Amino acid sequence: MANQSSPSSSIYCASFNQDNSGFAISSRDSFKIFDSTTGRLCYERAAGAFVIVEMLYSSDLLALVGAGEQASLSPRRLCLFNTTKGSPLKELNFLTSILAVRMNKKRLVVVLVEKTFVYDLNTLVMLDTIDTVPNPKAGLCAFSPSLEGCFLAVPASTTKGAVLVYNVMDLQSHSEIDAHRSPLAAIALSSNGMYIATASEQGTLIRVHLVSESTKSYSFRRGTYPSTIYSLSFGPSTQLPDILIATSSSGSVHAFSLMLAINQRSKRSTSFLGSVLPDSVSDALDPAHHHVLQNAVSSGIRSYAVVRKVDKLEGTSSPSQFTSIRATVSVITYSGYFQEYTMSINSKNESLWTLEREFNLYPVISS
């Protein structure tokens, strides 16, 4: 791992697109779009500092929000920008700062500190306004881009880890899930909208719920001591994702094997222990699901990781049989590095992390 502690290297924002095929970063002077697979710089624009740069898949549409360091880049103004034409398409102004923006091919979601607005992306007609609890943590939210299972998740309480799940296509509240005793620090939805993962400010437990029933499916212990969870991300899947990835302030990348959890739960259900020990308790205490890459990032450096690809190497996809898998994990550090790892878990549940490539984003970022 290269030295990532340089204080002069600072990213204002980092985000992957909806299928993780590309990512965007911004610095003090510009924003840039990269291809996740090749690392190729696809687009750059020296136009000042932005705190939000959201892509719509690999299209030429971006959602931009300024950092407020220039008078023309207000944090209360959303600019829909066309990269092919190099010009704005439409601007939307709000009374308070925009904290998060999410998009799919039909919806645009804008998160403010106490309100969330839902728009039709094609017409920009406002469809709904959601009153929320104060949400100052960079607009904590999660969004599933699938049109069949398109949900938005935002905090439902400031005193405990409750999450409101809202159906963005049907424009109605779906459910409220009590996930943790402490307030939420991170939320993620699977791309198909079937599962939601949460972490509290304590950061010791990661919980996964089935969205359709609002029931807890799995609990994973990240560690014993508190740590700030910076990001959560499911692997791509049409059903239950095989892998859930988390990054934390400890500098580690954590991988939780959902597939292994299914397999072991199935075996345990036929045992005496399984008949007397609740699933939520036994899952949380079982470290076999947890695979850690230590010191991937310098401690305290914010990072964002996604699972871009999962290959099943042997066996079948049946939940009753453990299958060896290989996952491609991409990491952006806010000190200005991009890393790509291959994480392999064999049939004996032994994991291996291999750093495939790493490059400094700052040679192409104005200082």
Order of alpha helices (4+ residues) and beta strands (2+ residues): beta-beta-beta-beta-beta-beta-beta-beta-beta-beta-beta-beta-beta-beta-beta-beta-beta-beta-beta-beta-beta-beta-beta-alpha-alpha-alpha-beta-beta-beta-beta-beta
